[in-house]
Amino acid sequence: MANGNFGGGVGTADKPFLVEDGLDFYAIRNNLAASYKQVADIDMTGIIFKPIGDLDNIFTGNYDGQFYKISNLTMDYDVPYVPPEGWEHKYKYIAIFAHTKNNTLSRMIVESARLTISIEGYNKYMIGVLCGYSDNTTISQCSVHGLLDVDLKGPIMDSPGYNSRIGGMVGHFLRSKSDRSSSNVAVDVYGKFYQTNLAISGMFGALHNSVVNDCYTLSSISTRLIYDNPTVYQNPELAPVMDYNVQICGFAFVRDNDSSVSVKNCYAVSNRTVTEINPQYLYHEHDKIHVWKYGFTPIAQMNFTACYYIADAEDNFHDNYDTVIDGRYNEPVISAGSQKTPTLMKQKATFSGWNFVNLWTNIEGESYPFFNFTGKVNCKSAPMPISMRKMTY
């Protein structure tokens, strides 16, 4: 046990620091540019974990987990309100690795993680289990499993709405690559929001200019949200007419026909529920809250190949909450990927062109596809149960 001093190495690519225990893993924050190699299973029980890095302190090093496990990582992280300098807040990145850039995370297995995050006043955040915001990062042969609980305490009067992203594995994936990776995360988002665009997804909160091959998610997403417009406008008649969008996606949020994204040989088996949306604080009769639910990603994306998903009756719908049509109406929308039944998703014949020789396998008729190159990097067969916390107004 190195107890935060590492078991060897000097932090270079050819002689990485050897991560032997939880204190070693916690100590990565002390050298964000070094290379690390995990050499044993790690139980994080009893360690009060905080994100490694932040917006300004970026992890640019490399981490090779060598398929050893990191289990029972618990993060109870409160983001208190801090007045901004001027009008704009900085983004908050929250995850095990809050902000990564120009690096590689490989062969990591995160099991039974529990991230409980409380955000007060901020409307700009990127949240995931493994990474909050990744820029030119490669995530290869990684698996995350656990619970992501996000409590939105509501905006403060000088906090305007912005784009925010929450994903089971990564919050925002930019100019990055991922292959042979999986997420099994119960994503639970509740509380008050004031967002022009909020995206919540089973694997990637958002993808842009990125390539994803041979990945899957078995996740559940539960949202219980109150739209809460802060008292920026003392006179409601001066408030602008606004549309507020919540995108809930089985795999990832991608902007319509974004040709910078390529996704191939991926699938999503996700349960998405929106149990509460309260539009009572809309200023104008023409203000709207749009809730979009997609089995995989929005619309028929341009560079999506052999991607599949399971959807239920609530998926692939646009729910529109407003003050004109007595609260709510909905209409069907189109998701990328091919929708399949659970029975078909357990048959190899469904996955045309997939490599079932040395990459994918399944138990025919009984299981969804999983990776066969190692027994350690597969998600469990069903998502963790969502915590059913009662919304309070």
N, C-alpha and C positions, 0 to 999 in steps of 0.2 A: 504493500500500500504506500503510494507516494504522497498522499495527503496534500495535494496541491503543488507538489514540487516536481511532478512528472517522473516517470520511471526510467528516463533516459532521453537521449536525443538533444539536439540544439535548436530545433525549430526550422531547419532548412528543408527543402524538398527532398533531398537525399538522406537527411538525418532528422526526421520530424520528431517533435516531442511525443513521448509515449504516454498515452492517457490510460491510467490504470484504475482510477476510482472517481467518485463523484466530485471530490474536491479538485482533482485534476481538471475535470470537465468544466467546473465552475471557473477555474483559473484562466481559461482561454481568453477571457475578457481583458487580461493584463497584457496580452500581446496579440493584437488583432491581425497582424501581418504574417504570423508564423504558420508553419505546417504542422499538422497533428495526425497521429495514428492511434486508434483505440486498440488496446491489446487484451482486454478482458471484458466480460459482461459487467455492467455497472448498475447498481441499485441506488437511485437518488433519494430514497426514503430519508427523511429527516433534514434534508438540505433545503433551505429557503432560497429558491432559484429566482433570479431576475434575468431579463433579456441580456444577451451578449451584444453589446453595442447599441447604437441608436442612430438617429438621422445623421449626425455629424461624425460619429465614431463607427466606421464601417469595417466589417470583417472581410478582409481581402486575402486571408490565408486559405489554406486547404484543409479539409477534414476527411480522413478515411476511416470509416467505422469498422471495416473488415468483417462485417456481418455480426459483430458483437452487439448485444442489446444495451440500450439505455432505458431502464424501466422505472416507473413510479416517479417520474419528474413532475413536481407540483410547482405551479407559479400562481401566487395570489398577488396580483399587480394592480394597484390603484393609480390612476392618472388624475391628479388633482387639477383643478382649474388654475391656470396662471394667465394673467392678462397679457395680451399680445403687445408687441412693439408696433404701434400703428394699428392698422385694421386686421392684418392677416396673422393667423397662427402658423407655426411650422407644423409639418406633418409629424404624427407619432407612429413609429414603426414598432410593433410588439410581436415577439415570437421568441423561440429559443435563440435563433440568430436574427436579431432585429433588422439588420441591414447588411446585405452581402453584395460584393461587386468584384468582377474579374477573378473568379475563383471557382473551385469545384468542391461539392459535397458528395461523397460517394459511400456506398455500402453501409449506410446508417440505418439502424432499426430502433425506432422510438416506440416503446410499448407502454400502455396504461398511463399515458401522460394526462395531466389535468391542468388546464390553464384557465384561471378565473380572472377576468379582466374587467375592471370598473373604470369607465371614462366619464369625467365630468367636464362639460363645457367645450370639449374639442369636437369639431366636425370634420377633422382631417386625420384619417388613420388608415394604416395598412396592417392587417392582423392575420397571422397564420400560426400553425403549431411549429413548423420547422423554420420558416422564414417569413418576415413581415414584408420586406421589399427586396427583390433580387434583381440586379442589373448585371447582365453579362455573366451570369452564374450557370454552371452545369450541375444539375442534380441527377445523379445516376445510381440506380439500384438502391434507392432509399425507400423506407416504409415508415409511416407514422400511424399510430393508433391511440385514440384517447378521446378526451372531451375538451371542447373549446367553448367556454361560457363567456359571453360578452354582455355586460350590463351598461346600457347607455343611459347615463344620468340626466341627459338633456342639455341643451345649449344654454349659453349665457348670452346676454343681450347684444354683446359686441362680437359674436361668433357667427359669421355668415356660413351658409351651407356649401359643401364642396363634395368632390368625388371621394368616396371611401370604399375600401375593398376588404372583405373577410373571406379567407379560404381555409379549407381543412388542412392543406399542406403549406401553401404560400399565399400571402395576401395579394401581392402584385408581382407578376413575372414579366420582366422587360428585357428584351435583347438576350434571352436566355434559352437554355436547352434542358430538356428532361427526358430520360428514357428509363424503361424497366423499373418504374417506381409506382407506389401505391399509397392510398390514404384510406383509413377507416376511422373517421372522426365524427362524433356527434357534435354538430355546430348549433349552439343555442344562443340566439341574439334577441334581446328583449330590452324594453325601456323606451325612452323618448328620443326621437330623431328629428333632425332638421337638415335634410340632405337634398341637394339637387339630384345626386345619383349615389345610391348605396347598392353595392353588389355583394351577394353572399353565395358562395359556391362550395361544392363538396371537395374539390381539389385545389384549384387555382381561383382566388378571388377575381383576378382578371389576367388575361394574356394579351401581350402586345409585342409584335416583332419577335416572336419566339417559336421554337420548334419542339413539339412534344410527340414522342413515339413510344408505343408499347407501354402504356400506363393505364391504371384503373383506379376507381374509387368505389368503396362500399360505405356510404356515409348517410347520415340523416341530418336534416336541417329543420330547425324549428324557429319561427320568428313570431314574436308578440310585441308589436310596436305601437306606440302612440306618436302621431305627428304632433310636434310641439313647437310652434313658431315663437321664438323669443320676442320680447316686447321691444324690438328694434324700432318699430313704427308706433309711436304714441297715438297717431291718428290712422286707423285702419284704411281709410280711403287713400292714403299716400303709399300704401304697400303695393309693390308690383304684382301683376298676375303671374303665377308660377305653376310649373309642372314639377312634381317631385316623383322620382322613379326609384323603385326597389326591384332589383333584378335578382331572382333566386334560381340558380342553375345547378343541375346535377353535377356537371364536370367543371365548367369554367364560364366566366363572363368574357365575351369577345364582342367588340363593336361590330355593327352590321357590315358584312362583306369586307372585313379587314384582311387584305391580301398579305399582310406581313406575318400572319400566323399560319403555321402548318401543324395539323394534328393527324396522326395516322395510327391505326390499330390500337384504339383506346375504347374503354367502355365505362359506363356509370350505372351503378345500381344504388339509387339514392331515394330516400323518403323525404319529401319536402312538404312542410305544413306551414300555413299562415293562419294562426288561430285568432289573432286580433290585429286589426288595423283601425285606429280611431282617428277620424278626420275632423274632429270637432273644432280645431283651432284654425281652420282655413279662413283666410281673410276675405277673399273674393268669391262670388258665386261661380266664377270660372276657374278658380284654382282646382287642381286635380292631384290626387295621389295615384300613381300607376304602379301596380304590382305585377311584374312579369314572371311567370314560372315556366322554366324550360327543363326538359328531361336531360339535355346534354349541354348545349350552348345556344345562344339566340340565333335565329334565322338559319338559312342554308349557307354556311360559310363556304368561301371559295376554295380553300385548300384543306378540306377535311376528307380523309380516305378511310374506309372500313372502320367507322366508329359506330357504337351501338349503345342503347340505353333501354332501361325499363321505366315506364311511366304509368301513373295511375290516373284516375278520372280528374284529379285536380291539377295535373301537369299540362304544360303547353297551353296555358290560358293567360290572358291579360285581364286582370281585375282593375277596374277604374273606380276610385272612390272620389266623389265630389259633392258639392252642395246643390247641384242642379237636378240630378236624377235621383234624388232621395237616397243618396249614400253610395250605391254600388251597382255596377253591371259588369259583365265579362264577355269576352269574345275569344275564339281560338287563335293561337299563333303557331308558327312553325319553328321547330327545334332542328338544329343540325344533327347529323347522325341518323341512324335507322332505329325506329322503335321496335322492340321485340317483346315477346311474352317471357315470363320467367322460365317456362319450359324450353323455349328456343335458346335462351341465353345459357342453358346448360348442355348444349349440343355443339360439338366441334364444327359441324357442317355449317352453322350459322356464321362463323367467323372466316369469311372467304379471304384467302391470301395470307392469313396469319401463320406464323411459324410454330406449328405444334410438334416439331421435331426436337429442337434443342432450346426453345425459349418458353413457350406456353404449354400448359397441360390442363387437364380437368379430370374429374371423376364423372364420366359420361352419364348424363341424366340426373346427377345429384349435386354437382357444384358448378359455380361460375368459373371461368378460366383463372388460373393463377400461374405464377412463374415456376419453371421446373429446374432452373439452374442452381437453386439452393433452397433448402427447406426452411431457411430462416427469414426470407424477405417477403413473405406473403401476409396480407391482411387476414385477420380472422374472418370467418364465414359470414358474420352478421355485425351490423354496427352496434356500438355501445348504446345503451339506453339513454335517451335524452333526459335531462333533469327537468321535471315539470314544475317549475316555479310559478306561482300565481302572480300575475301582473297586478300591480297596485297603482292607482291613479292619484 
